[in-house]
């Protein structure tokens, strides 16, 4: 990997997500050599991926170059690669571009979509964990409308403009709200020769309420907001299969749709090499102790979504969200330095700052440890928190200006098919004809 030798201990970080970047910032200009590995050369602000998918923001406004984050850090290196294996016996990381030895290893590979073993759903539905996936969703949505304009078959037209979101967590709820606003304010202008009233947005939740990690009050208010926007919510319904056109469920319900977006769960993005006793197989997460050390190792750590810290307050690990990842990354930066200096480390304690979700213009729900509120004030709080959390002044400014423009003009001007994505079952024209 062409990393120079150093007299300082070498820390290798796998992953440039929330946890990895938080750790990197804490290790800035310490007496260590740090090597950060990631398959992308940018950090993604995942909470706003749904706005990229629905044309509200361009991809560049929620991405930030990793090399720019670390450009003033001494003895700090970034390599663009995918890690294929961890050799714990020889203390090496094996990647597509070569091997690298480590003194301390931090696994911060995050999570990926969990299809619960259903290969056909995985093959035919869309997921939204990365920027490329969000751009694929945006292209597919717009291409479906372009194809709906061309087709004379009424059933096929309905299938093309029927959208099904599986999973009633924050991602599914926010995406449903954004699609509903597109239907209400934008698509009827873009496609005057289509009956946009026939467009359906279906949100399927396997449990008895959406946003089930938030308070019951927030869940009820979010449902009211979505239903007011015209979203159909199906609770206690579990998707069994999707063949690219028809959704089969555990009830008598079926859905004919060309677009299924799967937001029903996540699992850890494991790297091969760790022993089975280190892993929680059903969710593909790595068991760690209160210092984020992987069980059985003193110099290998896991942080963020991939880490499973089983405590009395969190018997199934911390929620796979940004805040636990950020907090674990920051603390581990301090703890590794303490470990190197042979000082006692500080056990991790999660500070739950609350949760929130936006449903659309002037509509959001916020749960804080002692307060709950919803509506326009919650919407402004949601915007402030997300703006503040973005990396880089330019990204903050661009996102803010986009939001102001979209709010005033009732528009989402990122409705561009930059990289065509075709569903074979419904494509009768080539990318050159778009």
C-alpha positions as CSV (number, residue, x, y, z in Angstrom):
1,X,0.0,0.0,0.0
2,X,3.1,2.2,-0.1
3,X,2.7,3.4,3.5
4,X,6.1,4.6,5.0
5,X,7.5,3.1,8.1
6,X,7.1,5.0,11.3
7,X,8.5,4.9,14.8
8,X,5.0,5.6,16.0
9,X,2.3,2.8,16.5
10,X,0.3,2.2,13.4
11,X,-3.5,2.4,13.7
12,X,-5.5,1.1,10.8
13,X,-9.1,2.3,10.5
14,X,-11.4,0.4,8.1
15,X,-14.3,2.6,7.1
16,X,-14.8,6.4,6.6
17,X,-18.4,6.6,8.0
18,X,-19.6,8.5,11.0
19,X,-17.6,6.4,13.4
20,X,-14.4,6.2,11.4
21,X,-14.3,10.0,10.7
22,X,-15.0,10.8,14.4
23,X,-12.1,8.6,15.4
24,X,-9.8,10.1,12.8
25,X,-10.5,13.6,14.0
26,X,-9.6,12.5,17.6
27,X,-6.3,11.1,16.5
28,X,-5.3,14.3,14.7
29,X,-1.6,15.0,15.2
30,X,-1.2,12.5,18.0
31,X,2.0,10.4,18.3
32,X,0.6,7.7,16.1
33,X,0.6,6.8,12.4
34,X,-3.0,6.4,11.1
35,X,-4.1,4.7,7.9
36,X,-7.7,5.0,6.9
37,X,-9.1,2.6,4.3
38,X,-12.4,3.0,2.5
39,X,-13.9,1.8,-0.8
40,X,-15.1,5.4,-1.5
41,X,-13.0,8.5,-1.3
42,X,-15.7,10.5,0.4
43,X,-17.8,10.5,3.6
44,X,-21.5,10.2,3.1
45,X,-24.1,12.0,5.3
46,X,-26.6,9.2,5.2
47,X,-29.6,10.8,6.9
48,X,-30.1,12.9,3.7
49,X,-29.8,10.2,1.2
50,X,-33.6,10.2,0.7
51,X,-33.4,13.8,-0.5
52,X,-30.9,12.8,-3.2
53,X,-33.2,9.9,-4.2
54,X,-36.1,12.3,-4.6
55,X,-34.3,15.2,-6.3
56,X,-34.2,17.6,-3.4
57,X,-30.4,17.6,-3.2
58,X,-27.5,16.8,-5.5
59,X,-25.2,14.0,-4.3
60,X,-22.2,16.3,-3.9
61,X,-23.9,18.3,-1.2
62,X,-24.1,15.4,1.2
63,X,-20.6,14.0,0.4
64,X,-17.2,15.3,1.6
65,X,-13.8,14.2,0.4
66,X,-12.0,12.1,3.0
67,X,-8.6,13.4,1.9
68,X,-9.8,16.9,2.6
69,X,-10.8,15.9,6.2
70,X,-7.2,14.6,6.9
71,X,-5.1,16.9,4.7
72,X,-3.6,18.8,7.6
73,X,-3.1,15.7,9.8
74,X,0.5,14.6,10.2
75,X,1.5,10.9,9.6
76,X,-2.0,10.2,8.4
77,X,-2.8,8.3,5.2
78,X,-5.8,7.4,3.1
79,X,-6.1,4.5,0.7
80,X,-9.0,3.9,-1.7
81,X,-9.7,0.2,-1.5
82,X,-11.9,-2.6,-0.2
83,X,-10.7,-4.8,2.6
84,X,-11.1,-8.5,1.8
85,X,-9.8,-10.1,5.0
86,X,-8.4,-9.5,8.4
87,X,-5.4,-11.7,9.3
88,X,-5.5,-11.5,13.1
89,X,-2.7,-14.1,13.6
90,X,-0.1,-12.0,11.7
91,X,-1.8,-8.6,12.5
92,X,-2.4,-7.7,8.9
93,X,-5.2,-6.2,6.8
94,X,-5.6,-7.7,3.4
95,X,-7.1,-5.4,0.8
96,X,-7.5,-5.3,-3.0
97,X,-4.4,-3.1,-3.3
98,X,-2.2,-5.2,-1.0
99,X,-1.5,-6.0,2.6
100,X,-0.8,-3.8,5.6
101,X,0.4,-4.6,9.1
102,X,-1.1,-2.9,12.1
103,X,-0.4,-2.3,15.8
104,X,-4.0,-1.4,16.4
105,X,-7.0,-2.1,14.2
106,X,-10.4,-0.4,14.2
107,X,-13.3,-1.9,12.3
108,X,-15.8,0.8,11.4
109,X,-17.4,-0.7,8.3
110,X,-20.9,0.3,9.2
111,X,-24.0,-1.6,8.0
112,X,-25.8,-2.6,4.9
113,X,-29.4,-3.5,4.0
114,X,-30.7,-6.6,5.6
115,X,-33.0,-8.7,3.3
116,X,-33.3,-11.5,5.9
117,X,-32.0,-14.1,3.5
118,X,-34.6,-13.5,0.7
119,X,-32.5,-13.4,-2.4
120,X,-35.4,-12.6,-4.8
121,X,-36.4,-9.5,-2.8
122,X,-32.7,-8.5,-2.8
123,X,-32.4,-9.0,-6.5
124,X,-35.6,-7.1,-7.5
125,X,-35.9,-4.3,-4.9
126,X,-33.9,-1.1,-4.3
127,X,-31.9,-0.2,-1.2
128,X,-30.7,3.2,0.0
129,X,-27.5,3.0,2.0
130,X,-25.1,4.7,-0.4
131,X,-25.0,7.7,-2.8
132,X,-24.9,5.4,-5.9
133,X,-28.0,3.5,-4.6
134,X,-29.8,6.8,-4.1
135,X,-29.0,8.0,-7.6
136,X,-30.3,4.6,-8.9
137,X,-33.6,5.2,-7.1
138,X,-33.9,8.7,-8.4
139,X,-33.3,7.5,-12.0
140,X,-35.7,4.6,-11.6
141,X,-38.5,6.8,-10.3
142,X,-38.1,9.3,-13.1
143,X,-37.7,6.6,-15.8
144,X,-40.9,4.9,-14.6
145,X,-42.8,8.2,-15.2
146,X,-41.2,8.6,-18.6
147,X,-42.2,5.0,-19.5
148,X,-45.7,5.6,-18.1
149,X,-46.2,8.4,-20.5
150,X,-45.3,6.1,-23.4
151,X,-47.4,3.1,-22.5
152,X,-51.0,2.7,-23.5
153,X,-51.6,-0.3,-21.2
154,X,-53.6,1.0,-18.2
155,X,-52.4,-1.8,-15.8
156,X,-48.8,-1.3,-16.7
157,X,-49.1,2.5,-16.3
158,X,-50.5,1.9,-12.8
159,X,-47.7,-0.5,-12.0
160,X,-45.1,2.1,-13.1
161,X,-46.4,4.9,-10.9
162,X,-47.2,2.7,-7.9
163,X,-44.4,2.9,-5.2
164,X,-44.0,0.6,-2.3
165,X,-41.6,1.3,0.6
166,X,-41.0,-1.6,2.9
167,X,-40.1,-0.6,6.5
168,X,-41.7,2.1,8.7
169,X,-38.5,3.4,10.3
170,X,-37.2,6.9,9.9
171,X,-35.8,6.2,6.4
172,X,-39.1,4.8,5.1
173,X,-41.2,7.5,6.7
174,X,-39.0,10.3,5.4
175,X,-38.9,8.9,1.9
176,X,-42.6,8.4,1.8
177,X,-43.2,12.0,2.8
178,X,-40.8,13.2,0.2
179,X,-42.5,11.2,-2.6
180,X,-45.9,12.4,-1.4
181,X,-44.8,16.0,-1.7
182,X,-43.4,15.3,-5.2
183,X,-46.8,13.9,-6.2
184,X,-48.6,16.9,-4.7
185,X,-46.5,19.8,-5.9
186,X,-44.2,18.7,-8.8
187,X,-45.1,15.6,-10.8
188,X,-48.4,16.9,-11.9
189,X,-46.6,19.9,-13.5
190,X,-43.9,17.7,-15.1
191,X,-46.3,15.2,-16.5
192,X,-49.5,17.0,-17.4
193,X,-50.5,14.1,-19.7
194,X,-50.5,11.6,-16.8
195,X,-53.2,11.3,-14.2
196,X,-50.9,11.8,-11.2
197,X,-53.9,11.1,-8.9
198,X,-53.5,7.5,-9.7
199,X,-50.0,7.4,-8.3
200,X,-49.8,5.4,-5.1
201,X,-47.3,5.6,-2.2
202,X,-47.6,2.5,0.0
203,X,-45.7,2.2,3.2
204,X,-45.6,-1.4,4.6
205,X,-44.6,-2.0,8.2
206,X,-44.4,-5.4,9.8
207,X,-45.1,-4.1,13.3
208,X,-48.2,-2.4,14.7
209,X,-46.9,1.1,14.3
210,X,-44.4,3.1,12.3
211,X,-41.3,4.8,13.9
212,X,-41.5,2.1,16.6
213,X,-38.2,3.2,18.1
214,X,-39.8,6.6,18.9
215,X,-42.6,7.4,21.3
216,X,-46.2,6.3,20.6
217,X,-47.2,9.9,20.4
218,X,-44.6,10.6,17.7
219,X,-45.6,7.4,15.8
220,X,-49.2,8.5,15.8
221,X,-48.5,12.0,14.7
222,X,-46.1,10.8,11.9
223,X,-48.9,8.5,10.7
224,X,-51.4,11.3,10.7
225,X,-49.0,13.6,8.7
226,X,-48.3,10.8,6.1
227,X,-52.0,9.9,5.7
228,X,-52.8,13.6,5.3
229,X,-50.3,13.7,2.4
230,X,-52.0,10.7,0.8
231,X,-49.6,7.9,1.8
232,X,-51.2,4.5,2.4
233,X,-49.9,2.8,5.5
234,X,-50.2,-1.0,5.9
235,X,-49.3,-2.2,9.4
236,X,-48.8,-5.7,10.6
237,X,-48.0,-6.8,7.1
238,X,-44.9,-8.7,6.2
239,X,-43.5,-8.9,2.7
240,X,-42.7,-12.5,1.7
241,X,-41.6,-12.1,-1.9
242,X,-41.2,-9.7,-4.8
243,X,-40.6,-10.9,-8.3
244,X,-40.0,-7.5,-9.9
245,X,-43.7,-6.9,-10.4
246,X,-45.9,-8.4,-7.7
247,X,-45.4,-8.2,-3.9
248,X,-46.6,-11.2,-1.9
249,X,-47.4,-10.7,1.8
250,X,-48.4,-12.7,4.8
251,X,-52.0,-11.4,4.3
252,X,-54.4,-11.4,1.3
253,X,-52.8,-8.1,0.2
254,X,-50.7,-8.0,-3.0
255,X,-49.2,-5.0,-4.7
256,X,-48.4,-4.6,-8.4
257,X,-45.4,-2.2,-8.6
258,X,-42.3,-1.6,-10.6
259,X,-40.5,0.0,-7.7
260,X,-40.0,-1.5,-4.3
261,X,-37.6,0.4,-1.9
262,X,-36.4,-1.8,0.9
263,X,-35.8,0.0,4.2
264,X,-36.9,-2.8,6.5
265,X,-33.6,-3.4,8.4
266,X,-29.9,-3.3,8.4
267,X,-27.1,-5.7,9.3
268,X,-23.4,-5.3,10.0
269,X,-21.0,-5.1,7.0
270,X,-18.6,-7.7,8.1
271,X,-15.1,-8.3,6.9
272,X,-13.9,-11.9,6.9
273,X,-11.3,-13.1,9.3
274,X,-12.7,-12.9,12.8
275,X,-13.6,-16.0,14.7
276,X,-17.2,-17.1,15.0
277,X,-17.3,-16.4,18.8
278,X,-16.6,-12.7,18.0
279,X,-19.8,-12.4,15.9
280,X,-23.5,-12.1,16.4
281,X,-24.6,-14.1,13.4
282,X,-28.2,-13.1,12.9
283,X,-27.3,-9.4,12.6
284,X,-23.7,-9.8,11.5
285,X,-22.3,-7.6,14.2
286,X,-19.0,-7.9,16.2
287,X,-19.1,-8.5,19.9
288,X,-17.2,-5.8,21.8
289,X,-16.6,-5.0,25.5
290,X,-17.3,-1.6,27.2
291,X,-14.1,-0.3,25.6
292,X,-15.1,-1.4,22.1
293,X,-12.4,-4.0,22.1
294,X,-13.4,-7.1,20.0
295,X,-13.9,-10.0,22.3
296,X,-10.7,-12.0,22.6
297,X,-8.4,-9.2,21.3
298,X,-6.7,-6.3,23.1
299,X,-5.6,-4.4,19.9
300,X,-8.6,-4.9,17.6
301,X,-11.7,-2.6,18.1
302,X,-15.1,-2.2,16.4
303,X,-17.2,0.9,16.5
304,X,-20.4,2.2,15.1
305,X,-23.1,0.0,13.5
306,X,-20.8,-3.0,13.2
307,X,-20.2,-3.1,17.0
308,X,-22.4,-5.1,19.3
309,X,-21.9,-3.9,22.9
310,X,-24.2,-6.0,25.0
311,X,-25.0,-4.0,28.2
312,X,-27.8,-4.2,30.7
313,X,-29.4,-1.0,29.2
314,X,-28.8,-2.2,25.7
315,X,-28.9,-6.1,25.7
316,X,-29.2,-6.1,21.9
317,X,-26.5,-3.5,21.4
318,X,-26.8,0.2,20.7
319,X,-29.1,1.5,18.0
320,X,-27.5,1.4,14.5
321,X,-27.6,5.2,14.1
322,X,-25.2,8.1,13.8
323,X,-25.1,9.2,17.4
324,X,-23.7,6.0,18.9
325,X,-21.2,5.8,16.1
326,X,-20.0,9.3,16.6
327,X,-19.7,8.9,20.4
328,X,-17.9,5.6,20.2
329,X,-15.5,7.0,17.6
330,X,-14.6,10.0,19.7
331,X,-14.1,8.0,22.9
332,X,-12.0,5.4,21.2
333,X,-9.7,8.1,20.0
334,X,-9.0,9.0,23.6
335,X,-8.8,5.3,24.7
336,X,-6.3,4.2,22.1
337,X,-3.9,6.9,23.2
338,X,-4.5,5.9,26.9
339,X,-3.8,2.3,25.9
340,X,-0.6,3.2,24.2
341,X,0.5,5.2,27.2
342,X,-0.5,2.3,29.5
343,X,-3.3,4.4,31.2
344,X,-6.7,3.0,32.2
345,X,-9.3,3.4,29.5
346,X,-12.8,4.9,29.9
347,X,-15.8,2.6,29.4
348,X,-18.3,3.7,26.9
349,X,-21.6,5.2,28.1
350,X,-24.1,6.2,25.4
351,X,-25.7,9.6,25.8
352,X,-29.0,9.3,24.1
353,X,-29.8,12.8,22.8
354,X,-33.1,11.7,21.3
355,X,-34.4,11.0,17.9
356,X,-36.3,12.7,15.2
357,X,-37.9,12.3,11.7
358,X,-39.3,14.7,9.2
359,X,-42.4,13.9,7.1
360,X,-42.2,16.9,4.8
361,X,-42.7,20.6,4.7
362,X,-43.5,22.0,8.2
363,X,-43.9,18.4,9.5
364,X,-41.6,16.6,11.8
365,X,-41.5,14.7,15.1
366,X,-38.9,15.0,17.8
367,X,-38.3,12.9,20.9
368,X,-35.9,14.3,23.4
369,X,-35.1,12.6,26.8
370,X,-37.5,14.9,28.6
371,X,-39.6,16.6,25.8
372,X,-41.6,15.7,22.8
373,X,-42.8,18.1,20.1
374,X,-44.0,18.0,16.5
375,X,-45.1,20.2,13.6
376,X,-43.3,23.2,12.3
377,X,-41.0,23.8,15.3
378,X,-39.9,20.2,15.2
379,X,-39.2,20.6,11.5
380,X,-36.9,23.6,12.2
381,X,-35.1,21.7,14.9
382,X,-34.7,18.8,12.5
383,X,-33.2,21.1,9.8
384,X,-30.9,22.8,12.3
385,X,-29.5,19.5,13.6
386,X,-28.9,18.1,10.2
387,X,-27.3,21.3,8.9
388,X,-25.0,21.5,11.9
389,X,-24.0,17.8,11.5
390,X,-22.9,18.1,7.9
391,X,-19.1,18.2,7.3
392,X,-17.8,21.3,5.5
393,X,-19.1,24.9,5.3
394,X,-19.8,24.6,1.6
395,X,-22.0,21.6,2.1
396,X,-23.9,23.4,4.9
397,X,-24.4,26.4,2.7
398,X,-25.4,24.5,-0.4
399,X,-28.0,22.3,1.5
400,X,-29.4,25.4,3.3
401,X,-29.8,27.3,0.1
402,X,-31.4,24.3,-1.6
403,X,-33.9,24.0,1.2
404,X,-34.8,27.7,1.1
405,X,-35.2,27.6,-2.6
406,X,-37.3,24.4,-2.5
407,X,-39.4,25.8,0.3
408,X,-40.2,29.1,-1.6
409,X,-40.6,27.5,-5.0
410,X,-42.3,24.2,-4.0
411,X,-39.7,22.5,-6.2
412,X,-37.0,19.8,-6.4
413,X,-34.8,20.7,-9.3
414,X,-32.5,17.7,-9.0
415,X,-34.9,15.6,-11.1
416,X,-32.1,14.5,-13.5
417,X,-31.5,11.1,-15.0
418,X,-27.7,11.3,-14.9
419,X,-27.0,7.6,-14.7
420,X,-29.9,5.5,-16.2
421,X,-31.1,2.6,-14.2
422,X,-33.5,0.2,-16.0
423,X,-35.9,-2.4,-14.7
424,X,-35.8,-5.0,-17.4
425,X,-39.5,-5.9,-17.1
426,X,-40.7,-2.4,-18.1
427,X,-38.1,-1.0,-20.4
428,X,-38.9,-0.7,-24.1
429,X,-36.5,2.1,-25.0
430,X,-32.7,2.5,-24.8
431,X,-30.7,4.9,-22.7
432,X,-29.8,6.8,-25.9
433,X,-33.5,7.6,-26.5
434,X,-34.1,9.3,-23.1
